[in-house]
Structures are given as structure tokens and as C-alpha cells.
Amino acid sequence: MSGVSDIKPDKTLNDVCSGNSEQYEVVGPADTVFALPGEDVILPCSVKPSISVVDMRVEWFRSDLKDSVVHLYEDHDDRNAEQTESYRGRTKLNHEELQRGDASLKLSSFQISDEGRYKCFIQSKSWYDDATVDVSVEAVGRPPVITVDGFDDTGGLHLQCESEGWNPEPVLEWLNSEGVSLSSETAETSRNTDGFRVKHSITVHHSVGKIHCRVKLRHHILETLIIASNKRFNPWTTSIFLISAVVLLIVNAGMLIAGVFTKVREATLAPLKKVGMGILNYIDNWLIVPQSWELHGCNSSQLAPATVQVYLIAQTLCKIGEEEEQILKFVPCWPNWTWFPELMLIASTPP
């Protein structure tokens, strides 16, 4: 790497006071740039005012690594003979944008090793400046888990929703059946080596039908659904459908097994376990083969293959009970039949 300290001209007091027309400021992003492994990412860098930098030297390098040349533009061309091996063939400057003062770098096929601190250094014959760009790996967390904490004295139903393993911090929100956002009563955020963990609680005091817990990060959305199925919501007559992972593919038997509905009373209703735990560890091993299947006499449409980007696929299945039409959601799940009684509950309290 050509040492930056060797190529920088001195910014003298005369330069500052003379009003040199080439003076400019190099500007980077205000926040950290996040990227998923494998995707292309843009590292923003530009000059103010927006003058052409076509005739200038533009150098990208890692300030947190020694002798790390990411990309070099000089004498109207890319000069990457000394480029660090891991970046070869993965960096690009838009030469047309250089005319407008934009020296943003496109980094293709982002790798975990690309995480770090970058410098965008721009030098003219009589001036120079640089900007810092912090780049971090984005992580999509685990599907949110809704737990039922029981009822209060007025019949309100306490719900908690939790999701972990995110980077950066995601947005968690509750939504009613019309998609209107509901205010959380409590909100907790913590961070460990696995990423951010978010946990929100809410109390439902009347029948609102479907309640969604949604966690969002950029274009990634993970969601879990709970349904209050009765028309009158009170502490004496309540039915709750907690929807979660209820489909299991037994590959060696070629069979698709539907989940089990377990009816329990309020006295025995305990907070559900973190049924989403470990899904990420198994997702790569699971493929839901598109096929028709039957649940309680109702055929569903074909299931789409499960992917890392899409965990939940909602399908309207059939009438369950006398009046309510229920929504069932599918996610790849731990291959253990004993989990199913915990995945969907119909909770009913004594009269």
C-alpha cells in the first residue's frame, strides 16, 4: 500500500485563508453501513461542494488493518495492482459519478471479513480530506415468540413477544387484525455476543381477533400471530389460538405431519417455551416440498419452499370450530413431535 502519510500535501494556513477554489470536504455516512453476507453493498463517500473529482486521487483503504488497499483511482483510471487479495474483483467506482463528486465504492459479495472501518481519501494537487465509513455484518434474528402470561383481574390477557439474534437493533411492533399498530406497555432491549434481543409486552382488554407480533429490520420481516377466537372477551370464556410452527416434514418417510391442537384449562396454562429456539440451526437442513395435504378435512394450497429470508407462510385453511375461520402459519421447526402440544393451544377457562 502506498502510505497515505507520504502522499498528503500539507494544508497550510495560506491554503485555508486564500479561499482556494479546490477546497472541499469529504463526507461519509452518518451511521454504520450494514450488509448481509453475499449481498452487494455501497460505501457512501462524496465531496462538498459537489465538484468533479475525476482529476483527483481517490483511495479506499482499511484504517483498522495494516497495508490494506481496498481500491485506488488515479490518473483517470483504476490502479489496483497493489490491491489486497481478498478485495480483488469485488470493488468498483462509478467513473461517471466521479464527475459529480461522488466517490462511493461498490463492494460485491460482502464477506464477514469485510466488516471493519474504511477510509475514503480524496486528494487534489493542493488539497486533501478523508471520511470514515464503518461497515458491520447484518444479522437476521430468530422468529418472534409470543408467550401467554395469563389474565389480570379485569380479564385482560397479558402477552409477551421476544426475538433475539439481530444486528443492528430491529423494530418490534404489535398489530391488530386491521394492521393498526398497538402500543407496547413495556419494551426491553439488550445486546450480547449473539446480537440484539428485543422483548415487548401488551395487555389485551377486549376481543380484537388476530394480534401480530412483528419484528422488522430493513426489508426483513419475521412475524408471529395469536388469535382471540371468541366474540366476547372476558376472564370466564376465552379461547386462544397461539399460532406457531406446526408443520413437520419427515423426509425418510415422505410424510407431512400436521400439528396437534391441545385443549387445556387456564389453571394449567403456562408460558410457552421459546419454540423458535434453534430454528436458524436447522433451516439449512429443511425443505418443505410443495404438495397438497389435508388438515381437518380442508385442503391447503401448495406450500412454498422455506428459505432463510421467509420463515412464515400464512395460509387460510378452513373453519375450525363452529364459527371462526383460523389462519395457520408455517415455519421450519425442530424435528420433534413432542413439541407440537406446545405450539398450538386452545385455552379455555371454567365457567
Beta strands, then each sheet from edge to edge (+ up, - down):
strand 1: 25-27
strand 2: 33-35
strand 3: 41-43
strand 4: 46-48
strand 5: 57-62
strand 6: 69-74
strand 7: 77-78
strand 8: 91-93
strand 9: 105-107
strand 10: 116-123
strand 11: 128-137
strand 12: 145-151
strand 13: 157-166
strand 14: 171-175
strand 15: 181-182
strand 16: 186-192
strand 17: 195-204
strand 18: 210-217
strand 19: 220-228
strand 20: 240-243
strand 21: 247-250
strand 22: 255-258
strand 23: 262-265
strand 24: 294-295
strand 25: 298-299
strand 26: 313-319
strand 27: 325-330
strand 28: 345-348
sheet 1: 1+ 4-
sheet 2: 2+ 11+ 10- 5+ 6- 7+
sheet 3: 3+ 9- 8+
sheet 4: 12+ 13- 17+ 16-
sheet 5: 15+ 14- 18+ 19- 20+
sheet 6: 21+ 22-
sheet 7: 23+ 28+
sheet 8: 24+ 25-
sheet 9: 26+ 27-
end
